Amino acid sequence: MATLANLQATVIGPLSPADFSGATAIQTAINAGFNGIDDAAVADTIVGVEMLNVLGNAYVVVFYKAS
């Protein structure tokens, strides 16, 4: 049976509507969030990504397998 003991999540955001006005700003913010994950088991361990919208702000939730 598989174990989910090392499954982690990190939240990137809030990303305001103004962040989406230019591709560079939103790409930089999202890349910084992914680069901030420093306890992943290996580079290809992302399990899933969800986008949430709360009060007009966007949040990216990244689920990954930690080492």
N, C-alpha and C positions, 0 to 999 in steps of 0.2 A: 504494500500500500504506500502511496506517495505521501510525503509529509509537507505541510505548508508552514512549518515552523520558522523558516527563514524568509518568508514572504514579507516584503516591506512596501510602504507607499510613501511618496513624497508629493507635496503640492507646489506647483509653480503658479504664482500669482499673489495677489490679484492683478489681472491685466485689465486695464480700463479700456473703454471704447476708443479713447484717444490713441492707445497703443496700437490699435488696428488700422490707424490712418495711413501708416507706411509699412511696407514689408520689412524694412530693415529693423525698425524698433521691435516689432513683435518677434521676428526671428532671433534677434539678439537676446531678448528676454527668455524665450523658450530654450535656446541653446545654453544659456547660463544656468537654467534650472536643471537641464540634463547633465551638464558638466559638474554640477554640484553634488551629484550622486557619487559618493566615493567609497561606498561599502558594497557595491554590486559584486556578485561572484565572478562573473566574466562579462565581457563587453556586450554579449548578445543575450543577456538574461532578462530583458524586459518582458513582462507577462502581459501587460495591457496598459492602455492609456485611455482615460475618460476626460471629457471636457464638461465642466459644470458652469452654469451661469447663475450668479447670486447677486441680486440687486444691481444688475447692469454690468457687473464685473465678471470676467471669465477666469476660471481656474482650470489648470491642467493637472490631473492626478495621474501619476506614473506608478504602476505596480511593478515590482521587480524582485528577483531572487537575490537576497543578500548573501555575502560570503560567511 
